[in-house]
Amino acid sequence: MKQIEFTPPHPLNTAVLFLVFNRLDTTKQVFEAIRQAKPPRLYIAADGARESKDGEDAKVKEVRDYITSNIDWKCEVKTVFREQNSGCKMAVSGAIDWFFDNEEMGIILEDDCLPSQSFFWFCEEMLNKYKDDMRVGQISGFNYGYKNRKLNYDYFFSKYGFIWGWASWKRSWNKYDISMHHFGESKDIDLFENYFKENKKLQIGNFTNVYNNTLNTWDYQWSFIRFIHNFYTIVPSRNLIENIGFGDDATHTFGNNPYENVTLEEYNDLNLKHPDYIIQMSDFYKIFEKKQSLVKKILKRISL
């Protein structure tokens, strides 16, 4: 596939939250993409090293030192560098809380989610366009390879939304509930029947594990909130994120990347074709649910 060159239409105006930990190799690649985009405000959040992992404190320090010493564009920098390890659940959700305490909207990238350059401006345009549309709760940069020749627009809306490179608003994140207080009620009234078909059992199992604190994560709570509030996610027609974090040294994404054949793409410009109404693609749901059921068998965890 011929590589498309993207020329930013204007300087980026949107803040970026960069979530990092102990992997310098992937951090360097994602940071380079951020450095090219030159966000005017960069928030950096890093969890502390785990005492049970020998030598991790040195890796954590190396990551932090690399980022802070390579910010070579004019921007406001804010950091939360934890001394103690809080774990994925509290460290990530706490960092996003902090981000939206300071920003009305913004872009969020983890250290293994490599974005194309147009990802940043795509998110910015969607954030501005839908900032007052309460039906929309999230913008995703990842498209698992779904293509539909009948789709004449540059994005569509989905009840599912990957958090491999995403953006949102304070108004949406304010709904976040790390304890999922409404899970029991939603299960009792079978709320999930409205959303899930082939993977209903899988989804309820994931939510149950988080609710019972047997799964230390933050993202299923975010998925749950989007479902019970009927938030749509904007999905680009082109894939704007590559997950480069799969491997034996990963924290959650062990093994081979089930989406390794999904290529990173660019929009050649931001003259986007916007839909006039909420367009959902039913075959996107069917294919996604089948893929997710398969992926669950080979991964320790996969985030919606």
N, C-alpha and C positions, 0 to 999 in steps of 0.2 A: 504494500500500500504506500502510495506517495505521501510523504510527510507534508502536512499543511502548515504553512507559516502563519502565525497569528501576530498581528500588530495591534497593540492596545489602542483603543480609541481615545483614551485620556488617562491621566494618572489615576491609580487606584485610590479610592476615598474610604474604603471599608477596612475596619480593624480585623486582625487575624489573631486567633488564639492557637498557639503551637504547644501541643502536649507531648512531652518527651520523658525518657526514662534512662535507659542504660545501653542503647544500641547506637553507637556512633556511626556505623556504616549506613544504615537507613536514614538516620537523622541528617547526615550530610546531604543526601540526595533531596530530601524534602525541603531542607533549609535553603538549598540552592534555588529551588523553584520559588520559594517565598522571597528570597533575595532579589530575584529577577522581577517579581511583581511589585516589590517596594511598597508594602502597605504603610500607611502613615502612622499607624499605631500597632505595635506588636506586643502581645501578651505571651509570656513563656511560663509554663507551669511544669514542674518536675517533682515527682514523688521521691521520697528518700530511699536509700538503699535498704535492702532486707538484711537483717543481721545473720540470717541463716545461709546467705549466699556469700561465700568467701570471695573477696576481691571486687564485689559489686560496688562498694563505695568509690573505688577508683574509677570505675566505668561511668558511674553517675556524674562524678566531678568532671571527667573528660568531656562528656556531652555538654554540660553546662558551660564549661570554659570555651569550648569550640564555638557555640552559638554566640555568646556574649562578645567574643573577640572578633567575630566576623560580620557584625552588623555595620555595613559600610555605606548605608544610605540614610538620609535624614528621616528619622521617625522617633516617635515617643515609645520608649520601652518600659514595660512593667513586668516584674517577675514574682513568682511564688515558688521558691525553692525549699521544699520541705526537708527538715533535718531527719525526721523519723519516717518510716514507711507506713503509709496509711492504707495501702492496698488499692486495687483498681476501683472498687466501689466508691470509696470516700474521696480518693485523690482526684479522680476525673470529674465526678459530679461536683465536688467542691471547687475545682478549677473553673468549671462552666458557670457555677453560681457567681464566682468572683468576676468572671468576664462580663456577665450580663448585669452585674451590679454597677458596672462602669460603662456599658454600651447598650444602646437600644436595639442594635442588630449587629451581626458579625459572622465571620467565617471561622470554622473550627477544623483543624488538621492534627491528626496524630502522626507520630514519627515514622510510621510505615505506610502512610497513604500519600503516594506521589501524585501531585496534580499536574495537569497540563496548564499552560499559561492562561488559556481562555476560561478555565475553571473560575479564576478569581473574578473576572469581569462578568461572567455569566451569573455567578452568585450575587454580585453587586446589583446587576440589573433586576434580578428576580426579587431581591430584598426590597428594593425601592418600589417596584411595581406592585408587589403584593403586601406591603407593610400594613395596610389597613384592611386586608381581606382575611377575616377571621376563619375562613374555611381552610386556609393554607397554614401549616405549622412548621414546615421544614423544606429545605432545598437540598437535594442530594447531588453529588457529583458523579456517583458510580451508576453505570448502566451495565448489567451483566452480559451485554451483547445482543440485547433485544432489538430487532429491526422489524419495521412494518412499512412496506412500500406505500401503503394507503395513508400513512400518517404524513400530513402535509405541513406539520408544524415542528418547531425545533425543540419542543418538550411536551410532556404530558403529565397527568396527575395520577398518583397512586396511593392506595392505602398502605402500601409497604414503602419503606425508605431506608436505604443503607446509610450508615454513619461512617463510611469510608470516604471522608472528605464531605463536609456538609456545612450548611449555614442556617441560621434561624434568627428569631427575634426575642427580645426580653418578654414580650407579651405571651409568647408560646412557652418559653422555658419557665415562666412563673407558675405554670400548671404542674411542673415536675414534682413528683412525690416519691422520694426514694424508698419509702416503706410500703407503697402501693396499698393504701388504706382501703380503697374501694374494690380490691381484688375479690374478696369473699362475696360481696354483693353481686358483682358482675358475673361471677361464676354461678351463683345461685339462680340468677334470672337468665342464664345462658346467653349473655350478651355476645359471646364469641361466635354464636351461630350466624350472626349478621356479617361476619368478616371472613371466617376461615372455612375452607372446604376440605381439601385433601390433607392439610396439615394441622387441623384443629387440635388433635391429640398432642402433637408435638408442641404447638404454641402454648397450650394450657400447661403442659409439663414444664416448659421453660419458665413461665410466669410463676408456677407453684414453687419451683426450686428457689427462685429469687425471693418470693414472699416468705418462704420458710428459712431464709438465710443459709441455704445449702449451696448457693452459687454466688460467689463474691464478684458482682459486676454492677454496672450502673445503667447499661444500655437497654435492657429489657424493660426497666421501669419507664424509660423514655418512649419505647414502643407502646407500652401499655397506655400511657397518657395520650399518645396520639390516637390510639384506637378508641378510647372511651370518650374523647372529645371530637371525634370524627375529623381529625386533622388530615388533610391531604399533604403528600410530599410531591414536590416538583421533581421530575426525573428528566434529564436531558436526553435528547434523541441520539446523542453521541456520548461515548464513555470518556469522562474527563478525569478519572482517577485510576491509578494502578496500585494495588496492594502489594508492596514489596517486602512484607514482614513475615511471610510464611517460612518456617524452618524449625529445626530442633532447638534453637536458642530463643525462640519466641516465647512470650508470656502466655498467650492464648491460642494463636493460630499455628498449631503444630502441623507437621507434614507438608504435603504438596499443595500448592494453590489450586483449588478446583476451577478457578477462573483465569488460569495462566494463559489461555488462548485469547482472552479479551484484550484487545490492543488499546493503547492510550491514544485518544484522538483530540483534535482541536476544532473549534469553529474558526473558519478563516476570517470572519468578522463578527461583529455583534449586531448585525442587521437581522435580528431574530424574527422569525415568523411566529407570532403569538396566537394561541387559540382564542376564540371569542367566547368560549364557555369551558366548563370543567370536562376535559376529555380523559376518560379512563380506557385502558386497553385490556379487555378481558383475557386475551391470550397471554398478555404479560403476566397476569396473576397466575394463570394455569401453569405456565412454564416455570415461573419463579417458585411456586409451591413444590413442584416436582424436583427442581434443582435443590431447594432447601432441604427436602427430606433426604436426598442423596448425600448432600454435603454433611448433614448432621452425623451420618454414619462414619465419616472419616476425619471429622474435626472435633476437638474438645469443645469448642464454642464457635458459633458464627453470629455476628451481630446483624440485626435487621437494619 
